[in-house]
Amino acid sequence: MHHAGVFQLAKHNSFEVQALLYKCRPRQRWSGGLSVKCAKAFAVQVEKGTVMTTRHERGSTGKSALNGKPFSNGQKTMGTAWVMVRAGYLMKVTTPDFAVLANTKKKYSKIYIGLKNQRLLGKLKGICGGGPKLFKARNSAAEYPCKRCVKGVGYFGAICPCREWFVKSPSKQLFTHAVSMPRWRRMGKLKVSKAKMRAAYSRCMSSLKKAPFAKLALKHRVLKNAVLRAASNCAVDRMAGVRGRKPHLNRRLVKRQICRVAKMLVRRANPDATLCRVIRQCGKNSPKCK
């Protein structure tokens, strides 16, 4: 997504996750003439009237709150939900159906939404909900949760307006301060060579496949998508001229992300063998893996 505002990431009954996006970078060669937007804050409603929020603050690590009141450290049980906050920027929320981990320490904030109840797969609303209907991109047969996506550009390999998941009404926004509807800009003509993008993607994927953790992750349905997204991110970075200080830094970041997702996905009642092998490749153990 490359538009500012509040967007719905996932929703099921009273449980809901929203993200606040803002302009974090000027337009890039791969952004279709649009400035780049990043997530600044996340809100998780565990039940009606109970909302956890965390946001990035310039010059500090981050700030978390429960129903608008500061909650920088500690843990709390709220009905069937359990919440943990560390140092103000790391927030974890678990319910019988979901596991959410948000990190707002840095300018480019991250969130992971794990689905514990597999029966809800394909039934959730929101950008990350994997809802009952997906839409073909404007220039490809690839499918996305938003209409009129353009594949081959953007930080994650596509740019989507996602108007259908924009939370326009202040009364439906979970954040303390309401966000007004931004000026919606149309994407300009893309200046990206598809051939160069494919070549960059191929080089990035070849590099990832050399890592044992990535080979294992490609065998798992959910983790495979994480590896493919990482290859797309790497390709876009190459096209934009981004270079790390060391070649292995990117793979280290990918490994951290995949390890985190694997630990969130594994279930104690029926631990997936591939997930457990990935966790062991991460040099960690999980009490859920027998």
MARBAGU-803824 format. One record per atom (N, C-alpha, C, CB): x, y, z. Coordinates in steps of 0.02 Angstrom, whole numbers, padded with zeros to 5 digits, always signed. Glycine has a CB too. Example, Ala and Ser with C-alpha at 12.3 -4.5 7.8 and 13.67 -1.06 7.14 Angstrom:
REM MARBAGU-803824
+00660-00284+00390 +00615-00225+00390 +00660-00165+00390 +00565-00224+00452 +00642-00112+00354 +00684-00053+00357 +00645+00002+00394 +00704-00030+00286 
This chain:
REM MARBAGU-803824
+00042-00059+00000 +00000+00000+00000 +00044+00062+00000 -00048+00000+00061 +00023+00112-00036 +00061+00175-00037 +00014+00234-00029 +00101+00181-00102 -00031+00229+00020 -00076+00284+00038 -00077+00291+00114 -00148+00272+00011 -00084+00353+00138 -00084+00365+00210 -00154+00356+00238 -00059+00436+00225 -00157+00342+00303 -00222+00334+00336 -00225+00272+00378 -00277+00334+00285 -00285+00256+00403 -00297+00197+00444 -00326+00141+00401 -00344+00214+00504 -00297+00082+00404 -00320+00026+00365 -00334-00034+00410 -00267+00007+00311 -00384-00072+00391 -00402-00133+00428 -00359-00191+00403 -00478-00150+00420 -00322-00222+00449 -00279-00278+00431 -00314-00344+00439 -00216-00277+00473 -00352-00352+00493 -00388-00415+00505 -00447-00402+00551 -00341-00469+00535 -00502-00439+00539 -00560-00431+00582 -00601-00495+00582 -00603-00372+00558 -00622-00514+00643 -00667-00571+00652 -00708-00558+00715 -00628-00639+00656 -00773-00550+00706 -00818-00532+00761 -00792-00468+00795 -00823-00590+00813 -00779-00469+00860 -00756-00408+00894 -00680-00399+00891 -00779-00409+00966 -00643-00451+00871 -00571-00446+00865 -00553-00408+00801 -00538-00517+00865 -00508-00359+00807 -00490-00319+00748 -00420-00291+00756 -00541-00262+00737 -00384-00287+00699 -00317-00258+00698 -00316-00203+00645 -00263-00312+00683 -00292-00144+00663 -00286-00088+00616 -00215-00061+00616 -00337-00032+00635 -00197-00028+00560 -00130+00002+00554 -00138+00074+00531 -00085-00038+00505 -00094+00117+00557 -00092+00187+00537 -00031+00198+00493 -00092+00235+00599 -00041+00217+00431 +00014+00229+00384 +00026+00303+00374 -00001+00195+00317 +00089+00321+00363 +00108+00391+00351 +00163+00394+00299 +00131+00425+00417 +00176+00453+00273 +00229+00462+00223 +00297+00457+00257 +00222+00530+00185 +00338+00410+00235 +00403+00400+00266 +00461+00411+00218 +00408+00332+00295 +00447+00410+00152 +00500+00420+00102 +00470+00455+00042 +00533+00353+00082 +00511+00494+00006 +00486+00523-00057 +00475+00469-00109 +00534+00578-00083 +00447+00486-00165 +00434+00436-00216 +00499+00405-00242 +00394+00466-00275 +00494+00342-00261 +00551+00304-00286 +00538+00282-00357 +00564+00242-00241 +00590+00255-00389 +00581+00232-00458 +00529+00177-00464 +00648+00207-00486 +00521+00139-00409 +00476+00082-00411 +00407+00097-00380 +00507+00024-00374 +00394+00160-00361 +00332+00174-00325 +00277+00206-00368 +00346+00219-00267 +00287+00207-00434 +00234+00231-00478 +00217+00304-00468 +00173+00190-00469 +00266+00346-00450 +00254+00417-00442 +00224+00435-00374 +00209+00441-00495 +00213+00385-00330 +00185+00398-00264 +00240+00400-00211 +00132+00345-00246 +00230+00440-00160 +00276+00438-00103 +00265+00372-00067 +00265+00499-00055 +00315+00350-00029 +00312+00285+00005 +00283+00294+00074 +00383+00253+00009 +00238+00249+00092 +00206+00251+00158 +00230+00193+00202 +00129+00250+00151 +00235+00206+00266 +00256+00155+00315 +00207+00153+00373 +00327+00169+00340 +00205+00098+00407 +00161+00091+00465 +00194+00127+00525 +00148+00017+00482 +00156+00169+00558 +00180+00206+00616 +00151+00180+00681 +00165+00280+00608 +00090+00154+00677 +00056+00130+00738 +00009+00073+00721 +00017+00187+00770 -00004+00031+00772 -00050-00025+00765 -00099-00025+00823 -00011-00092+00761 -00160-00048+00810 -00211-00053+00862 -00242-00122+00858 -00265+00002+00855 -00249-00154+00916 -00279-00221+00920 -00338-00219+00969 -00226-00275+00941 -00397-00232+00944 -00456-00236+00987 -00469-00309+01003 -00520-00203+00953 -00458-00328+01067 -00466-00398+01086 -00539-00415+01101 -00422-00414+01147 -00576-00364+01122 -00648-00371+01132 -00678-00301+01131 -00665-00408+01199 -00742-00296+01125 -00774-00231+01120 -00755-00187+01179 -00850-00238+01116 -00726-00128+01164 -00709-00081+01217 -00640-00092+01247 -00759-00084+01269 -00603-00142+01224 -00536-00155+01250 -00486-00153+01192 -00533-00223+01287 -00446-00100+01189 -00400-00090+01132 -00329-00077+01157 -00424-00031+01089 -00282-00115+01130 -00211-00105+01141 -00182-00069+01081 -00173-00172+01154 -00142-00017+01092 -00110+00019+01038 -00035+00025+01052 -00142+00089+01028 +00004+00029+00998 +00075+00042+01003 +00095+00085+00943 +00117-00024+01006 +00138+00134+00955 +00158+00179+00900 +00231+00198+00906 +00114+00241+00900 +00260+00214+00848 +00330+00237+00846 +00332+00311+00863 +00362+00223+00777 +00381+00330+00903 +00391+00400+00921 +00461+00422+00899 +00381+00411+00997 +00465+00478+00864 +00530+00503+00842 +00574+00518+00903 +00522+00566+00798 +00635+00493+00900 +00682+00506+00955 +00673+00460+01015 +00676+00575+00977 +00626+00413+01010 +00616+00365+01065 +00602+00297+01037 +00559+00388+01113 +00590+00249+01079 +00580+00181+01055 +00509+00168+01032 +00598+00132+01109 +00461+00191+01070 +00391+00178+01053 +00347+00186+01115 +00382+00109+01023 +00283+00191+01105 +00236+00199+01160 +00176+00154+01150 +00214+00272+01168 +00158+00117+01203 +00099+00074+01201 +00048+00098+01252 +00119+00000+01215 -00015+00081+01239 -00068+00103+01284 -00125+00054+01283 -00093+00173+01263 -00162+00052+01338 -00223+00011+01344 -00281+00060+01353 -00218-00040+01405 -00324+00061+01303 -00381+00108+01303 -00359+00180+01314 -00432+00088+01356 -00302+00198+01283 -00277+00267+01286 -00233+00282+01345 -00334+00312+01287 -00227+00236+01394 -00186+00248+01453 -00119+00211+01445 -00224+00223+01518 -00063+00245+01462 +00004+00216+01452 +00010+00146+01482 +00056+00260+01482 +00042+00102+01443 +00055+00033+01465 +00122+00014+01433 -00003-00017+01444 +00177+00032+01466 +00243+00026+01436 +00277-00040+01450 +00286+00081+01459 +00260-00072+01505 +00291-00135+01524 +00243-00178+01564 +00356-00123+01564 +00250-00244+01555 +00209-00289+01595 +00164-00332+01553 +00169-00251+01644 +00122-00370+01587 +00075-00415+01553 +00008-00413+01589 +00102-00487+01551 -00044-00431+01553 -00111-00425+01581 -00157-00474+01545 -00138-00353+01574 -00203-00503+01582 -00254-00547+01554 -00320-00510+01551 -00261-00613+01595 -00351-00511+01493 -00415-00476+01483 -00464-00524+01451 -00406-00412+01439 -00506-00554+01491 -00552-00605+01466 -00513-00665+01442 -00595-00577+01409 -00521-00682+01378 -00484-00738+01349 -00419-00716+01316 -00527-00775+01299 -00403-00651+01320 -00343-00625+01288 -00287-00613+01339 -00358-00559+01252 -00226-00621+01316 -00166-00608+01356 -00123-00558+01319 -00127-00674+01371 -00101-00505+01354 -00062-00451+01324 +00003-00443+01361 -00102-00385+01325 +00057-00433+01322 +00123-00421+01351 +00156-00363+01314 +00167-00486+01348 +00185-00316+01351 +00220-00259+01322 +00289-00254+01353 +00180-00193+01333 +00340-00244+01311 +00408-00235+01335 +00436-00170+01307 +00452-00295+01315 +00466-00130+01351 +00501-00069+01332 +00457-00020+01292 +00563-00085+01292 +00392-00029+01294 +00347+00017+01261 +00336+00004+01187 +00371+00084+01269 +00383-00030+01153 +00379-00038+01081 +00362-00109+01058 +00443-00017+01050 +00371-00160+01100 +00358-00229+01081 +00294-00252+01114 +00418-00276+01101 +00243-00265+01074 +00177-00284+01100 +00156-00351+01072 +00125-00229+01084 +00136-00396+01117 +00111-00462+01097 +00042-00472+01125 +00159-00518+01121 -00004-00493+01081 -00074-00505+01101 -00093-00575+01078 -00123-00452+01071 -00116-00617+01123 -00138-00684+01105 -00209-00696+01128 -00090-00738+01135 -00248-00728+01086 -00316-00749+01101 -00323-00822+01080 -00370-00703+01064 -00378-00855+01093 -00386-00924+01071 -00379-00932+00995 -00453-00950+01093 -00392-00879+00957 -00391-00884+00884 -00332-00850+00851 -00454-00855+00856 -00300-00800+00885 -00248-00760+00853 -00187-00751+00897 -00276-00692+00834 -00130-00737+00864 -00069-00716+00898 -00041-00658+00859 -00017-00776+00903 -00037-00600+00891 -00014-00539+00858 +00049-00514+00891 -00069-00484+00859 +00100-00497+00851 +00162-00470+00877 +00178-00406+00838 +00221-00521+00871 +00182-00349+00873 +00196-00285+00841 +00259-00255+00870 +00136-00236+00850 +00301-00225+00826 +00364-00195+00848 +00368-00125+00817 +00425-00239+00827 +00366-00073+00858 +00368-00004+00833 +00431+00032+00855 +00306+00035+00858 +00484-00005+00867 +00547+00026+00890 +00577+00070+00836 +00597-00028+00910 +00574+00048+00773 +00605+00085+00719 +00554+00121+00675 +00647+00038+00676 +00579+00163+00632 +00536+00203+00588 +00492+00158+00546 +00579+00247+00544 +00520+00102+00522 +00481+00055+00481 +00453+00002+00529 +00525+00023+00424 +00396+00014+00557 +00366-00031+00607 +00340-00095+00574 +00309+00004+00644 +00337-00149+00614 +00317-00214+00588 +00262-00245+00630 +00378-00261+00584 +00222-00287+00598 +00172-00324+00635 +00164-00394+00604 +00104-00286+00635 +00155-00443+00646 +00144-00512+00624 +00077-00535+00654 +00203-00560+00647 +00034-00562+00611 -00031-00586+00634 -00035-00661+00620 -00090-00547+00598 -00034-00700+00672 -00037-00773+00665 -00108-00798+00678 +00012-00807+00713 -00130-00845+00637 -00197-00874+00644 -00191-00941+00678 -00232-00880+00575 -00214-00946+00741 -00210-01008+00778 -00268-01055+00762 -00209-00993+00853 -00325-01026+00746 -00384-01065+00728 -00388-01071+00652 -00450-01032+00756 -00363-01126+00625 -00359-01135+00553 -00427-01137+00519 -00320-01197+00537 -00480-01149+00558 -00547-01150+00529 -00570-01082+00506 -00596-01178+00580 -00536-01029+00528 -00554-00961+00508 -00518-00940+00444 -00537-00912+00563 -00474-00983+00418 -00436-00967+00358 -00483-00953+00300 -00387-01024+00340 -00475-00894+00270 -00517-00875+00214 -00583-00842+00233 -00532-00934+00172 -00594-00834+00298 -00657-00806+00322 -00649-00737+00354 -00689-00853+00372 -00587-00714+00359 -00575-00650+00393 -00579-00591+00346 -00506-00652+00426 -00595-00534+00373 -00594-00471+00335 -00526-00438+00344 -00651-00424+00357 -00509-00391+00299 -00448-00354+00306 -00394-00373+00256 -00421-00363+00374 -00343-00331+00252 -00288-00341+00205 -00251-00406+00219 -00239-00283+00207 -00242-00424+00282 -00205-00484+00300 -00253-00542+00315 -00161-00471+00361 -00317-00533+00303 -00365-00583+00322 -00371-00642+00276 -00430-00552+00328 -00344-00635+00214 -00350-00690+00166 -00422-00709+00154 -00311-00751+00189 -00464-00657+00146 -00537-00665+00142 -00562-00711+00088 -00567-00600+00132 -00628-00719+00085 -00658-00766+00038 -00648-00748-00036 -00732-00771+00051 -00629-00685-00049 -00621-00665-00119 -00556-00626-00129 -00680-00623-00142 -00518-00647-00180 -00457-00611-00199 -00468-00580-00268 -00396-00659-00199 -00428-00530-00285 -00438-00494-00347 -00375-00496-00390 -00457-00421-00333 -00383-00505-00455 -00326-00507-00501 -00296-00438-00508 -00348-00534-00570 -00229-00437-00516 -00194-00374-00526 -00211-00344-00594 -00118-00384-00519 -00199-00280-00602 -00214-00246-00665 -00170-00272-00722 -00205-00171-00658 -00110-00294-00706 -00062-00314-00758 -00040-00386-00752 -00003-00268-00756 -00077-00427-00714 -00055-00496-00703 -00114-00538-00678 +00003-00498-00652 -00105-00603-00682 -00156-00649-00656 -00147-00660-00581 -00153-00716-00693 -00095-00631-00552 -00083-00637-00480 -00142-00607-00442 -00017-00603-00459 -00159-00636-00385 -00217-00614-00346 -00197-00582-00280 -00265-00672-00334 -00235-00531-00261 -00221-00493-00200 -00286-00479-00162 -00184-00427-00217 -00282-00460-00098 -00343-00446-00060 -00373-00378-00076 -00328-00450+00015 -00339-00339-00118 -00363-00273-00137 -00374-00270-00213 -00314-00218-00115 -00418-00226-00235 -00432-00217-00306 -00379-00171-00338 -00502-00187-00316 -00370-00179-00404 -00328-00135-00444 -00255-00132-00421 -00356-00065-00444 -00228-00189-00399 -00157-00192-00381 -00115-00195-00445 -00141-00254-00336 -00053-00172-00440 -00006-00176-00496 +00054-00217-00472 +00017-00104-00520 +00066-00273-00506 +00120-00317-00487 +00187-00295-00517 +00104-00389-00509 +00241-00311-00482 +00308-00298-00509 +00340-00235-00482 +00305-00294-00582 +00303-00198-00440 +00331-00137-00411 +00313-00136-00337 +00303-00073-00448 +00335-00083-00303 +00319-00078-00232 +00367-00119-00190 +00248-00102-00219 +00371-00103-00126 +00419-00135-00082 +00407-00209-00075 +00417-00102-00014 +00344-00231-00080 +00329-00302-00073 +00310-00334-00140 +00273-00312-00023 +00331-00303-00195 +00319-00332-00260 +00254-00314-00292 +00323-00405-00254 +00215-00269-00261 +00152-00246-00290 +00130-00182-00254 +00097-00301-00286 +00093-00141-00290 +00064-00081-00259 -00012-00087-00263 +00088-00015-00294 -00045-00078-00207 -00118-00085-00204 -00148-00023-00170 -00138-00149-00166 -00203+00004-00197 -00236+00060-00163 -00272+00039-00100 -00285+00093-00211 -00304-00020-00100 -00338-00047-00041 -00390+00000-00012 -00288-00064+00013 -00426+00035-00055 -00480+00079-00033 -00532+00041+00007 -00512+00114-00093 -00544-00022-00012 -00597-00060+00021 -00582-00074+00094 -00608-00124-00016 -00519-00069+00114 -00500-00081+00183 -00480-00017+00220 -00443-00131+00186 -00491+00040+00188 -00477+00103+00221 -00533+00119+00272 -00471+00161+00169 -00513+00135+00333 -00562+00149+00386 -00574+00224+00387 -00537+00123+00457 -00624+00245+00348 -00636+00317+00339 -00671+00348+00398 -00677+00328+00277 -00719+00314+00427 -00759+00341+00481 -00719+00344+00547 -00823+00299+00491 -00712+00403+00578 -00675+00409+00641 -00706+00364+00695 -00675+00481+00665 -00771+00353+00693 -00803+00312+00744 -00783+00238+00740 -00879+00318+00738 -00757+00217+00682 -00736+00148+00673 -00661+00139+00680 -00758+00123+00604 -00624+00194+00687 -00552+00190+00697 -00538+00173+00770 -00518+00256+00677 -00490+00129+00782 -00474+00107+00850 -00425+00152+00886 -00447+00037+00847 -00394+00199+00850 -00344+00243+00880 -00378+00299+00918 -00298+00271+00826 -00342+00326+00968 -00369+00379+01010 -00385+00442+00970 -00319+00396+01066 -00339+00460+00924 -00350+00519+00883 -00372+00498+00813 -00285+00562+00879 -00427+00524+00789 -00454+00507+00724 -00409+00534+00668 -00525+00533+00716 -00407+00498+00613 -00367+00518+00555 -00414+00534+00497 -00316+00461+00534 -00405+00592+00466 -00449+00612+00412 -00429+00577+00347 -00448+00688+00403 -00475+00575+00300 -00464+00544+00235 -00411+00582+00197 -00530+00541+00195 -00357+00549+00174 -00305+00584+00138 -00325+00598+00066 -00240+00544+00140 -00288+00641+00035 -00298+00652-00037 -00273+00590-00074 -00262+00717-00061 -00317+00559-00113 -00300+00497-00147 -00269+00512-00214 -00362+00452-00156 -00207+00492-00223 -00171+00507-00286 -00170+00445-00331 -00099+00531-00271 -00174+00458-00395 -00170+00404-00444 -00097+00387-00458 -00207+00424-00510 -00086+00324-00472 -00018+00302-00487 +00002+00325-00557 -00014+00225-00482 +00064+00349-00562 +00089+00371-00627 +00115+00312-00668 +00144+00422-00618 +00145+00328-00724 +00172+00276-00768 +00234+00246-00735 +00189+00305-00839 +00237+00181-00732 +00291+00147-00698 +00354+00146-00741 +00271+00076-00680 +00411+00158-00708 +00474+00159-00743 +00517+00101-00718 +00511+00226-00734 +00493+00042-00726 +00527-00018-00702 +00533-00068-00759 +00491-00049-00641 +00594-00093-00769 +00604-00144-00820 +00585-00212-00791 +00678-00144-00844 +00534-00244-00821 +00512-00309-00797 +00568-00361-00802 +00451-00333-00835 +00607-00356-00857 +00661-00404-00866 +00714-00397-00811 +00693-00394-00936 +00731-00335-00794 +00780-00324-00741 +00753-00345-00674 +00801-00249-00739 +00687-00333-00663 +00657-00354-00600 +00658-00429-00593 +00584-00328-00596 +00642-00465-00648 +00643-00539-00645 +00713-00564-00632 +00617-00568-00711 +00763-00532-00664 +00833-00553-00654 +00855-00540-00582 +00879-00516-00703 +00835-00483-00554 +00853-00468-00484 +00819-00516-00437 +00832-00396-00467 +00756-00533-00451 +00719-00581-00409 +00753-00649-00411 +00646-00587-00432 +00775-00670-00470 +00808-00735-00478 +00872-00738-00438 +00822-00749-00552 +00912-00683-00439 +00975-00681-00401 +00961-00684-00326 +01015-00618-00419 +00910-00647-00304 +00894-00646-00233 +00869-00714-00209 +00840-00592-00219 +00827-00746-00249 +00801-00812-00231 +00857-00864-00228 +00746-00834-00280 +00904-00860-00276 +00960-00907-00276 +01002-00899-00213 +01005-00897-00339 +01010-00836-00192 +01049-00823-00131 +01013-00850-00070 +01061-00748-00124 +00946-00841-00067 +00908-00865-00009 +00909-00941-00006 +00836-00840-00012 +00904-00974-00063 +00901-01048-00065 +00965-01080-00039 +00887-01072-00135 +01019-01042-00035 +01081-01069-00009 +01079-01077+00068 +01140-01024-00028 +01032-01043+00098 +01025-01045+00171 +00982-01105+00191 +00996-00980+00199 +01005-01147+00237 +00966-01206+00258 +00896-01189+00284 +01004-01244+00312 +00890-01133+00321 +00824-01116+00349 +00775-01099+00293 +00831-01056+00397 +00799-01068+00239 +00755-01050+00183 +00732-01113+00145 +00790-01002+00136 +00777-01161+00137 +00759-01224+00104 +00702-01259+00141 +00820-01271+00098 +00708-01259+00207 +00655-01290+00247 +00590-01250+00244 +00678-01297+00321 +00596-01184+00248 +00537-01140+00247 +00498-01147+00183 +00558-01068+00258 +00532-01159+00128 +00498-01167+00063 +00454-01229+00061 +00549-01170+00007 +00462-01275+00108 +00422-01335+00110 +00357-01325+00149 +00462-01392+00141 +00351-01268+00182 +00291-01253+00222 +00249-01201+00186 +00310-01229+00293 +00184-01212+00183 +00139-01169+00144 +00142-01096+00164 +00068-01194+00151 +00141-01082+00229 +00141-01013+00253 +00211-00982+00249 +00114-01008+00324 +00261-01019+00273 +00329-00994+00273 +00356-00984+00202 +00375-01041+00311 +00331-01024+00155 +00352-01016+00086 +00336-00946+00060 +00318-01069+00041 +00275-00922+00077 +00256-00855+00056 +00302-00802+00086 +00184-00840+00076 +00326-00814+00147 +00372-00767+00179 +00438-00764+00142 +00383-00787+00253 +00462-00822+00119 +00525-00824+00081 +00516-00789+00013 +00547-00897+00070 +00459-00801-00020 +00447-00769-00085 +00443-00694-00077 +00382-00797-00116 +00410-00670-00024 +00406-00598-00012 +00476-00569+00001 +00359-00583+00048 +00517-00606+00038 +00584-00583+00052 +00625-00576-00012 +00620-00631+00101 +00616-00623-00059 +00651-00619-00123 +00627-00558-00162 +00640-00683-00164 +00562-00544-00159 +00535-00485-00193 +00562-00421-00163 +00458-00485-00189 +00565-00419-00096 +00593-00360-00062 +00665-00348-00083 +00589-00368+00014 +00703-00402-00085 +00774-00398-00104 +00780-00372-00176 +00807-00467-00097 +00737-00396-00221 +00739-00375-00291 +00724-00300-00297 +00689-00415-00333 +00674-00277-00260 +00656-00206-00262 +00713-00164-00235 +00592-00193-00221 +00746-00188-00181 +00803-00152-00153 +00859-00145-00206 +00830-00187-00091 +00871-00199-00243 +00922-00197-00295 +00904-00146-00348 +00931-00266-00327 +00840-00146-00368 +00818-00099-00420 +00823-00027-00396 +00746-00115-00440 +00811-00016-00331 +00813+00052-00304 +00884+00073-00285 +00768+00056-00243 +00932+00028-00293 +01001+00045-00278 +01020+00040-00206 +01015+00113-00301 +00979+00004-00166 +00994-00004-00094 +01047-00058-00085 +00930-00021-00053 +01097-00044-00046 +01150-00093-00033 +01163-00097+00042 +01215-00075-00071 +01168-00156+00069 +01185-00164+00139 +01260-00159+00149 +01159-00232+00165 +01280-00152+00213 +01352-00148+00227 +01386-00214+00215 +01363-00126+00300 +01348-00269+00226 +01375-00335+00214 +01322-00376+00177 +01395-00370+00281 +01343-00420+00132 +01295-00458+00092 +01248-00501+00133 +01331-00502+00043 +01270-00526+00192 +01230-00573+00231 +01179-00538+00277 +01274-00617+00272 +01180-00472+00281 +01133-00438+00326 +01061-00451+00307 +01147-00363+00326 +01047-00451+00242 +00978-00461+00220 +00954-00531+00239 +00973-00452+00144 +00995-00581+00231 +00976-00649+00248 +00966-00657+00324 +01029-00699+00224 +01005-00621+00363 +00996-00623+00435 +00927-00596+00455 +01052-00583+00470 +00908-00542+00422 +00843-00512+00436 +00787-00559+00417 +00835-00445+00400 +00793-00590+00358 +00743-00638+00334 +00738-00696+00382 +00759-00663+00263 +00795-00721+00405 +00795-00778+00451 +00760-00759+00516 +00867-00801+00466 +00773-00699+00542 +00740-00677+00603 +00664-00676+00595 +00765-00609+00624 +00642-00650+00538 +00570-00644+00525 +00537-00713+00519 +00557-00604+00462 +00569-00757+00482 +00541-00824+00472 +00541-00863+00537 +00581-00862+00418 +00593-00856+00577 +00596-00890+00642 +00539-00866+00687 +00664-00879+00676 +00526-00801+00685 +00473-00772+00727 +00405-00799+00706 +00474-00695+00724 +00393-00802+00640 +00330-00826+00614 +00321-00900+00631 +00325-00815+00538 +00375-00939+00624 +00371-01011+00638 +00352-01024+00711 +00439-01045+00622 +00381-00985+00757 +00365-00994+00828 +00292-00976+00843 +00413-00952+00872 +00266-00928+00805 +00196-00908+00815 +00148-00959+00788 +00184-00840+00783 +00168-00994+00733 +00123-01040+00699 +00119-01109+00732 +00144-01048+00628 +00174-01131+00762 +00174-01199+00789 +00124-01206+00845 +00245-01218+00814 +00089-01262+00846 +00036-01275+00895 +00056-01333+00941 -00032-01290+00860 +00044-01324+01005 +00063-01375+01054 +00024-01440+01044 +00051-01348+01124 -00041-01434+01027 -00083-01493+01020 -00062-01538+00962 -00156-01472+01011 -00040-01506+00907 -00020-01544+00848 +00038-01508+00813 -00080-01554+00799 +00098-01511+00842 +00155-01474+00814 +00174-01497+00744 +00214-01479+00860 +00182-01450+00699 +00202-01465+00630 +00277-01481+00629 +00185-01405+00582 +00294-01537+00598 +00364-01560+00598 +00410-01511+00562 +00369-01629+00564 +00386-01483+00505 +00427-01435+00468 +00439-01372+00508 +00393-01418+00401 +00387-01347+00542 +00395-01287+00583 +00446-01299+00638 +00328-01266+00613 +00443-01357+00669 +00490-01373+00723 +00561-01378+00696 +00470-01439+00757 +00570-01404+00637 +00637-01408+00607 +00663-01339+00592 +00635-01451+00543 +00619-01294+00568 +00640-01225+00555 +00661-01191+00619 +00583-01185+00521 +00623-01201+00673 +00639-01171+00738 +00707-01195+00762 +00584-01187+00791 +00721-01259+00752 +00786-01286+00772 +00842-01256+00730 +00787-01362+00768 +00828-01244+00665 +00877-01212+00621 +00892-01141+00645 +00853-01211+00549 +00844-01111+00679 +00853-01044+00706 +00896-01044+00768 +00785-01012+00721 +00914-01104+00791 +00954-01109+00851 +00914-01100+00914 +01009-01059+00849 +00848-01113+00909 +00803-01105+00966 +00762-01168+00978 +00757-01044+00956 +00731-01170+01036 +00686-01225+01052 +00618-01197+01070 +00715-01269+01109 +00567-01235+01057 +00500-01216+01077 +00468-01271+01119 +00456-01201+01014 +00438-01254+01175 +00406-01305+01217 +00348-01340+01181 +00381-01274+01282 +00325-01309+01125 +00270-01338+01087 +00294-01394+01042 +00237-01285+01045 +00359-01397+01028 +00388-01450+00986 +00409-01509+01031 +00448-01424+00944 +00380-01566+01020 +00396-01624+01062 +00459-01658+01038 +00338-01673+01062 
